[in-house]
Amino acid sequence: MRWALAALLAGCAPSPPADWRDEVIYQIVTDRFANGDPSNDDASGVPPMPGVPNRIHGGDFRGITEHLDYVAALGATAIWISPIVRNVARNEVGDGYHGYWASDFTELEPRFGDEAALRQLVGAAHARGMRVIVDVVPNHAGRVFDYDVDGDGVPDPDPAISPTYTPEVQPGEVIFSARPQLFTAEGTLTLRPEHFRRRGIGDLGVPEERRYGDFPEGLRDLDTDRDEVIEALIATFARWAIDFELDGYRIDAVPHVDRAFWPRFCTGLRERLAAAGRTQFFLFGEVFETRPESLVPWLVPGGIDAAFDIPLKFGLIDGVILGGGAPAGAAYLLEDARRIYPMDPAPLGVGLDPWQARIVFGDSHDVTRLRALVDDPFAVDQALVAVFTAGGIPLVYYGTEQEFAGGGGHLGREPLWETDYPEDGATFRLIQLLAAIRRGSPALRRGDTTVRWAAEVGGRELDTTADDAGLIAWERSLADEHVLVVLNTHPTRPARAAIPTALPEGTAIDRLGGGRFSVQDGRAEVTLPPRTSALLVAR
């Protein structure tokens, strides 16, 4: 996979995408990507603390704008950036550098830049044919108030923890440290106590508490059952999207809100955008469920267009490719899971059903980086091959291309500027290659998926005698084009199999390594060394 790129990359200039399946999304944690304007580093009133993982570092909109050519060189065609609204800057548990601690939904986070800087970023991206996605959080605000359960007029002890969850509103009052606002059709709504659920910290493993409780670290749960709150959330996110010509929203914490909220919110948002002439606005959400059967119920009619394919991440990428599990145990995630997904696109949505538009990823800000999970660059290579070939829309997390190996949480949000943005590293070139191959292959972007082989023995079984140990193969097909994706995930053994395929008789070419494989009687004769992948196409 780390071979001859020049010929494969030549003549692969991007063309305007016809639908979102033609995109490659690059996720950026704004505070950690590029510091284009050091003068705004302390604009929130607290100084940056570079080198401290949970503190502000200084990245901003101008920094992203200045490095869009780097993103384009990687092969990405869309960027997803952190929440843009003003945040709680600092408390005793860390900083709101990431954007998920909103203190005012009607103002930009000053550390990231002003309106002119955001417009310049969006305009520069659009000039390069890139779409811009912004992270949004309808579920909660930051820790904008503390509880005063005992009614003594001062915050209760240890306010970061909050009271233990109760089914009803906590007794006593709340003491605001910031007064968040939302836009409305008439102006703004200043949030009052009744606009929050005020039930204390919930147990994320209990569905009721996950939906109605405050988020960990005291993030205050909005009362998304209230008409006034729902309408203001719709007005707020419609205004940002229209005023700044955004192309989509990544929606945080979908299962932390009642299911009934999502069709009302998404339909209301789409209707306002359509009235402003905005179409193809992508709404995809974080539904942190590792089984399709638990994820799919959140894909309600009229709700989000799609979700992250977290089951594929944990089942195939972590379980098989990185973890050595038996490929047979994850094969259904590539093909059969499609049967339980809704078949209809959301009205006024992007025109794709939730399976077609699902986001396929290897790592992100919410999970541990790939290279922190396994100390084997060839395993990481295989994970990236899966991301670009499994269907859906591929996502690359910033820094993966520079072989970052931070752990989960704050440790996996390293400052990219320390690398000086080189474009000649092995992983950068591999992603560049995979993006180019995908761009030139309608079957990889839009084709159906058929699992062709899934071994019963995985890479953890080092002493196995099975010829196909660790082998998994799937075929992407559209009209007369077929691409057979073959991965030997075993770390020490070659794998052999005669894999069924729709490729024509004769010789198939590996787009990754340049090798040749015989196809006879509807089968591809494949032998792959350990930790090797192949993308077979007709000669």
N, C-alpha and C positions, 0 to 999 in steps of 0.2 A: 504493500500500500504506500510505501514511502519512495516510490520510484518515479522515473521519467514523467515529468509533468508538462514539459514545454509543449509537446505535440498535442497533448490532450487539452491544454488550456488555450491553445491558439484558436482564434476564430470563434471564441465563446462569449462574445460581447452580450450583455443582457438585453433582452427585449422587454417592452412594457408588459406587465403581467395581465393575464386575462381574468384570473381569479386568485383567491388567497392561497390556493395550493401551489402556485408558482413562486411563492415567497420563501425566503430563508430569514428567520427572525434572529436578531442578535440582541440579547438582553444586556442592558447597561445599568449598573448601580451608579447613579449620577455622581454621588459624592466620591466615588473611587475610580472613575474612568480617566478624567483629564481636568487639570486645574487651569482653565484658560484665563481666569480673572482673579488673582490672589487678593485683590482689594475687597472682594465680597466675602472672604472666608469667615469673618467674624460678624457678618451682617445680622445675625440672629441675636447678637449680644453676648455670645460666649466665644472664647478663642478656640481655634482648631487644635487638635492634639494628634498630629501625624504619628503613626507608629503604635497608637493605642487602638486595638481593633473595634471597640464599641464607642469610639468618639469621632467627632467630625474631622475629616481630612482635607476637604476643600474642593472637590470636583464640582463642575458647574456646566450650564448650558453652553457657554462659549467654548469650553474645553471639548465637548462633544462635537460642536460645529467644526472646530479646527481639525478634527481627526476623522471626519466622515470618509475621506479618501481611504484611510486605513480599513474602515469597516467595509467599504465597497471592494477593496482589494481582496479581502477575505472571502467575498462571495455573498455576503448578506445583502438582502434587498429591503429589509424593514428593521427598524430599531424599536425596542421596547425600553422605555426609560422609567425611572422611579416616580412615585407620586410627586406632583409638582406644587401642591398647596403648602401654605405656611404650617410649620410643625412646632410642637413643644421642643425647645432646643436642647435642654439638658435636665436631668434629674439624677437621683442617687444611683440609678441602675445603668445609666448610659446616656447617649445622645440620640436625638431623632434624626440622625444623618441619613437614614434610609427612606424617610418620607412617610412612614406608616403611623405617625403620631400627630395627626392633624390637630391644629389649634384654631385654624380658620380656613374654611373651604372656599372662601371668596378672594383670597390673596395668594400670590405666588410666594414660595419659600425664597426669601431674599438671598440666602446663600447661593442659590442656583442661578440667580440673575433676575432681571426685570422683564417686563413684557416684550420689550424690543429684542432682548437676547433670545427669548423663546421663539418669537416670530422668525428671527434670523435662523435659528436651528431648524425649524420646520421648513422654511423656505429653501434652505441649502440642501436639506434631505430630499425634498420634492424635486429640486433641480437635478438631482442625481438619479431620479426614479425610485427613491426610497420612500416607503411609508413610515409613519410615525405613530407608535402606540404608547399610550400613557397608562401607568398603573393607577387604579382608583380604589377607594376603600369606602363602600357604602355602609359597612357594618358598624364602624366605631370611629370615635375621635380619640385623640391622645388622652393622657391623664390630665384633663382640663379642670377637674375638681377632685377634692378629697372628701371622704365621708366624715360626718360628725354624728355617729350613731348615739353617743351618750349626751349630745345636745349641750356641750359645754362651750360651744363657740369656737373651738380650735380643732384642727384635723386630728382624727384618731391616731394612735401610735402606729408606726409602720405603714404609712399610707400606700406604699408601693404594692403591698399585698392585697389590700382591701378586705372588707369583711367576707366571711364565708358566705357562699351563695344561699339565698333564701328564695322560695317560690314567689314571694310578694316583695314589694318595694321595701328597701331597708328603712328602719325607723330613723328618726332624726332628720337633719338637714344635710345639704352638701355645701362645700365652700369652694367657689370657683377660683382658679388661678388664671384662667383665660376664658373668654366668652366666644365660642365658635359661632360663625355665621354661615348660612347657606343662602344662595340666590333664590329668589322667587320670581314669579311673573311680574310682580309689582315692584320688587326691590330686593330687600334682604330679610332674612329671618334670623334673629339672634336666639340661639338655643337656650332654653330654660330647663330647669330640673325635670319637668314633665316630658321633655323630649328625649330623655334617657331612661333606660329600664331601671337602673339603680338597684340591682339585686346582688351585687358583690361578685367576687371571682367565681366562675363556674369550673366544673370538672369537664375538660374537653372530651372525655370518654363517655359522658352522659349526654344523650342528644338534647334534652331540654336545657341543660345547663350550658351546653355549647352554643345554643341559639339565643338564650336570654341572659346569660351572664357576661360580666366584663371579661375581656381578653386578658391573658397573662400580662404581667407588668402594669396592670391597672388601666388598660385601654378601655374607655367608657362606651358601653354598648348603646347605640342609638335605638330608639323605639321605632322600628321600621314597620310597626302595625298602624301607626298614626298617619292619617291622610296628609296632615300638614307636613310631616317629615318626608313622606314618600314624594309628594309633589315638589318639595324643595330640593330633594336629591336629584330628581329628574331635571329640574330647571338648572341646577348647578352644573351637572355634568354635560347637559346639552349646550350650555353657554360656553364652557371651556372648549368643547369640541368644535363648535361653530366659529367662535371668535378666533381660534388659533389653527383652524383647518386640520385638525387631527384626523387620523385614519382608523383608530380603534382604541379600545380600552381592554386592558387586562384587569379583571375584577378579582379582588382579594377576598378570601375567606367566604366563599359561597355557602358552605353548609352551616355557617354561623348565623344565617338569616333564614326565616321561614320560607319554605318553597313557594308559598303563595305570593311572596314579594316579587319574585324574579320576573314572571310574565308581565306584571304591572309596571315594574321599573323599566325593563328592557323594551317593552312595547311603547311605553310613553316616551322613552328616549329616542327610539327609532322614528316615531311619528314626528317629533320635533325636528329631528335631523332631516327627514324627508321633506318637511315643509320648507326647510332652508336649502333644499337641493342637494343634500348630502346623502349618498347611497354607498353601499358596500362597506358600511362602518362595522368593523369586526368587534364582537363582544365575546371574549373567551375568559373562562374563570378557573380559579384554583379550587378544585374539589379534591381535598386530600384524602382520597380513599384508594386503597391498594387492590381492591377487587372490582371488576366491572359491574358486578351485581349491586354494589353499594354506590358506585359513581353514577350510573345511568339514571336513577330516580331523580337526580338533580337537574337533568336535562329536560326540563318541563316544556311543554308547547308554548311558544312565544317568549321563552326565556333566553338564556345565553346561547350563542351560536355553537359553542363547543367548550371543551375543558381540556386540561392537560391530561395526557395519557399516563397517569401515575401508575396504573396497573402494569403497563408495559415497562416502565422505568424499573419498578421493583421486581417484576416477574422475569423479564427477559434480560435486561441490561445488568441489573445488580445480581439477580438470582442465577442466571446462566452464564453470561459473558464474563462478569467479574467474579462471581461466586462459585462457579463450577457445578451448578445444579444440572440435572438432566434436561436437555432441550425439550423432550416430550412433555414435560410438565408446564412449559410456557408457550407451547405452539398455539394454543387456542387464542392467546392474546393478539396474535397476528391476523387471524382470519375468523375463527368461529365467534369471537366476542362481538363481531359486527352484527350478528343476528339479534342481539338484545338492545342495540342502540336504536334510537328513533330514526325513522326513515325520511322524515320530512324536514326541510329547512324551515327556519323561523321566518314568519312573514316580515317583510321589509328588511330581512337580514342579508347575509352575504351570499345566499343562494346555494349553500352547501349544507348537507345534513351533518349532525354532530360527529359522526364517524369520519367523514371526509375532511372535516375542518379541525380534528383534534390536534393538539400540540404534542409532538414527540420530542423528548429531550433526554439528555444524559445527566446533566447537572444544572443547578440553578441556585439562586440565593436562598432557597428554602431547604435544600438538601446538601449533603456533604459532597465536595468536589470529587470527580472521578478519580483523580490521581491520589487523593487521600484515602480512597477505599481500597485500592490495590496498587502495589508497587510494581507495575508491569506495563510499560508504555504500549505494548502490542495489544494488551487487553483493552486499554483505553481507545486505541485505534479501532478495534472491533466495535466498541460501543458507539463510536462516531459513525461507522459504516451503517449500523442499525438505525441510528437517528435519521440518516439521510435516505434510507431505502425502505423503511418499514411502512410507509404511507403517512397520511396526514401532512402536517406542516412542521418542518424541522426547526428546532430552536438551538442556538449556540449561546452558552453563557459566557460573558466577557471573561477573559483570562484563561479559558480552557485552551485557546489557541496558543497561549504563551506558557502552557504546561504548569499552570498554578496548581498547587497541591495543598491549599489550606483546608482545614476541616469544615465542619458545619457552622451555621450561624455567622457571627462576626468574623471568625477566622477564615471563612471562605469568601470574604469581600475585600480582597487585597487591592492596594492602589496600583492601577495598571501603568501609570506614568513612570514608575520605577524601572520598567522594562525598556523604555524609549521606543516602544512600538515597532519592533523589528518584524519583517515580513518574510524572513528566510528560514525560520525554524521548521522542524519536521512536522509538528502538529499544525502549525499555520498552513503549511503547504498541503497537508492532507485534507484539511477542511476546504481549502481553496479548490483542490481537485474534486472532492466530492460534490461541492456546490456546482462546479462546472459540468460534471457528468450529469447531475440531476437536471440542470438547466437545459441540457441538450436532449433529455429523454422524457417525452410525454408519458411514457409508461411509469417511470419513477415518480413523476409528479401527480399523475391522475389515474394511474392504472389500478385494476383490481389486484388483490393479493391472494395467492394460493400457497399454502405450506406444502412443500415437496418432500421434506425429510426432517425428522426430529428424532435424534437418537435417544434411546432409553438409558444410556449411560453418559454421565457428565464428566467435566474436567476434574472434579474432586477425587474421582476413582483412578488413581495413578497406576495401579497394577492391573487394570482391566485388560482383557484380551479382545475386546470388541473392536472390530475394524473401524466402526463408525463412531467411536466414543467422542463425545463433544460436538458432533456434527449437526448443524441445523441449516436448512435451506428453504427459501421462499422465492416465489416467482411473481414479478409485477408485469401485468399484461394490459395492453391497450391496443385494440385493433390488431395489426400484424406485428407489433413490437413486443418483444418479451425480454425481460432481464432476469436472469437467475442469480440470486444472491446466496452465496454459500459461505458459511463461517465454520471453521474448525476451532472451537473454543477450548480444546484440551491444551494444557500448558506444555506437555512433554511428548505427546504421541501424534504421529501423522494420522489422518482419517481418510478412509476410502469408502466410496459408495457409487452405485449406478443410480443416479437421481432422476426420477421422472421429470420431463420438461416438455414445453411446447416449442422449444427452439428447433429450427429445421435441422435435418440430417446434415452431417458434415463436420466442420470445425467451428467451435465457439471460441471467441477471444475474451480474455480477462481484461476488463477495462482498468483494473487496479495494477496488475503486475505484468500484463502483456503476454502471459502464458496462453497456450492453446490446449483445448480439451476436445475430445472426440464425442460427437453426438450420434448415436445409432439406435434405431428402433425406439425412438421416443425417450431415450435415457442419455444423460450426460455422465461419462466416466470421469469421476473426479477423485484426485488424490491431493490433499492439502497438508503442508507441514503444520506443526503446532502453531497455534495462535495466528493463523493466516486466514485472510478473507479473499473472496473472488466475486467479481460481478461479470457474469458470462453473458455475452450478446452474440448474435449471429455474425459470422465473418463477413 
